[in-house]
Amino acid sequence: MGGGAEVSLSGEQERALIDAAYAAARGAYAPYSDYPVGAALLFDDGAVVTGCNVENASYGLSLCAETVAVAKAFEAGRRGGLQAVAVVGLKADAEPITPCGRCRQVLNEVAALGDTDPLVLCVSKDDVRRVALSALLPHAFGPAHLG
């Protein structure tokens, strides 16, 4: 991952992306964890694709918000161009929520297709942690490894 330049967002862009993630989280289906999560992906053409977590009674079949957003982006024909991601939990208090390991790998797939290193906004009630995806998933496995 990550020949791409470091991404920075204006305060307005960051707020809009976080707001989109919160709007997505309000659509979550989380009856088991009671922890609604939303994700918003920003692409290089300004498009934003959102997703929310969708839980399942079997637990293992649940889908994370980031994975849902990536699936929607692929369905829309997006291949690369990922610039930034916002992840929010409606019940996240002091500690910012971060993508789980699976979601870091799923986000890496989109980033690798466009040779970008997206900024990930990890959000809590009172804080936004800004970190490059490559810092969340160092030494990532991606499409280039399959040669």
C-alpha positions as CSV (number, residue, x, y, z in Angstrom):
1,M,0.0,0.0,0.0
2,G,0.8,3.5,-0.2
3,G,2.9,5.1,-2.9
4,G,0.2,7.8,-2.7
5,A,0.8,11.2,-1.2
6,E,-0.4,12.0,2.3
7,V,-4.0,13.2,2.2
8,S,-5.2,16.2,4.1
9,L,-8.7,17.5,4.3
10,S,-10.0,21.0,5.0
11,G,-12.1,21.3,8.2
12,E,-15.2,21.6,6.1
13,Q,-14.4,18.4,4.1
14,E,-13.6,16.5,7.3
15,R,-16.8,17.6,9.0
16,A,-18.9,16.7,5.9
17,L,-17.3,13.2,5.8
18,I,-17.9,12.6,9.6
19,D,-21.5,13.9,9.2
20,A,-22.1,11.4,6.4
21,A,-20.7,8.6,8.6
22,Y,-23.0,9.6,11.4
23,A,-26.0,9.6,9.0
24,A,-25.1,6.1,7.9
25,A,-24.7,4.9,11.5
26,R,-28.3,5.9,12.1
27,G,-29.4,3.2,9.6
28,A,-27.4,0.5,11.3
29,Y,-29.0,-2.8,12.3
30,A,-27.3,-3.6,15.6
31,P,-29.8,-5.4,17.8
32,Y,-27.1,-7.7,19.4
33,S,-24.2,-5.3,20.2
34,D,-26.4,-2.2,20.4
35,Y,-23.4,-0.4,18.9
36,P,-24.4,1.3,15.6
37,V,-21.4,2.1,13.4
38,G,-21.2,4.2,10.3
39,A,-18.5,4.7,7.7
40,A,-18.0,7.2,4.9
41,L,-15.5,6.8,2.1
42,L,-14.3,9.9,0.2
43,F,-13.0,9.4,-3.4
44,D,-10.8,11.6,-5.5
45,D,-13.7,12.9,-7.5
46,G,-15.5,14.1,-4.4
47,A,-18.0,11.2,-4.2
48,V,-18.9,9.9,-0.8
49,V,-20.0,6.3,-0.3
50,T,-21.4,5.3,3.1
51,G,-22.2,2.1,4.9
52,C,-23.5,0.9,8.3
53,N,-23.0,-2.2,10.3
54,V,-25.5,-5.0,9.7
55,E,-25.6,-7.6,12.5
56,N,-26.8,-11.2,12.2
57,A,-28.1,-13.6,14.9
58,S,-25.2,-15.9,14.0
59,Y,-22.7,-13.1,14.8
60,G,-20.1,-14.4,12.4
61,L,-22.2,-13.3,9.4
62,S,-22.4,-9.7,10.6
63,L,-21.0,-7.0,8.3
64,C,-19.0,-4.0,9.5
65,A,-19.8,-0.5,8.2
66,E,-16.6,-0.1,6.3
67,T,-17.1,-3.4,4.5
68,V,-20.6,-2.4,3.5
69,A,-19.3,0.9,2.2
70,V,-16.6,-0.8,0.2
71,A,-19.1,-3.3,-1.3
72,K,-21.3,-0.4,-2.3
73,A,-18.3,1.4,-3.9
74,F,-17.3,-1.6,-5.9
75,E,-20.9,-2.2,-7.0
76,A,-20.9,1.4,-8.3
77,G,-17.8,0.6,-10.3
78,R,-15.2,2.4,-8.1
79,R,-11.7,0.9,-8.4
80,G,-9.2,3.0,-6.5
81,G,-9.2,6.7,-5.8
82,L,-9.9,6.3,-2.1
83,Q,-8.8,9.5,-0.3
84,A,-10.3,9.4,3.2
85,V,-12.5,7.3,5.4
86,A,-14.5,8.4,8.5
87,V,-15.6,5.8,11.0
88,V,-18.0,6.6,13.8
89,G,-19.9,4.8,16.5
90,L,-23.0,6.3,17.9
91,K,-22.0,5.1,21.3
92,A,-18.3,5.8,21.1
93,D,-17.4,7.9,24.1
94,A,-13.9,8.9,25.0
95,E,-11.8,6.6,22.8
96,P,-12.1,7.1,19.0
97,I,-13.4,4.0,17.2
98,T,-11.0,2.4,14.7
99,P,-11.6,0.0,11.9
100,C,-11.2,-3.7,12.9
101,G,-8.4,-5.7,11.3
102,R,-10.7,-7.2,8.7
103,C,-11.9,-3.8,7.7
104,R,-8.4,-2.4,7.5
105,Q,-7.6,-5.2,5.0
106,V,-10.8,-4.5,3.0
107,L,-10.0,-0.8,2.9
108,N,-6.4,-1.6,1.8
109,E,-7.8,-3.4,-1.2
110,V,-9.5,-0.2,-2.5
111,A,-6.4,1.9,-1.6
112,A,-4.0,-0.5,-3.4
113,L,-6.1,-0.4,-6.6
114,G,-5.5,3.4,-6.8
115,D,-2.1,3.4,-5.1
116,T,-3.3,5.7,-2.3
117,D,-2.8,5.8,1.4
118,P,-6.1,7.2,2.6
119,L,-6.5,9.3,5.7
120,V,-8.7,7.5,8.3
121,L,-10.7,9.6,10.7
122,C,-11.4,7.6,13.8
123,V,-14.1,9.5,15.7
124,S,-15.4,9.6,19.3
125,K,-17.8,11.9,21.0
126,D,-15.1,14.5,21.7
127,D,-12.1,13.5,19.5
128,V,-11.0,12.8,16.0
129,R,-7.9,10.7,15.5
130,R,-6.3,11.2,12.1
131,V,-4.1,8.4,10.9
132,A,-3.0,7.1,7.5
133,L,-4.3,3.6,6.6
134,S,-0.7,2.4,6.3
135,A,-0.1,3.2,9.9
136,L,-3.2,1.2,10.9
137,L,-2.2,-1.7,8.7
138,P,1.6,-1.7,8.3
139,H,3.1,-4.2,5.8
140,A,-0.3,-4.9,4.3
141,F,-1.0,-7.8,2.0
142,G,-2.6,-6.6,-1.3
143,P,-3.2,-7.3,-4.9
144,A,0.5,-6.7,-5.8
145,H,1.4,-9.7,-3.8
146,L,-0.6,-12.0,-6.1
147,G,1.6,-10.8,-9.1
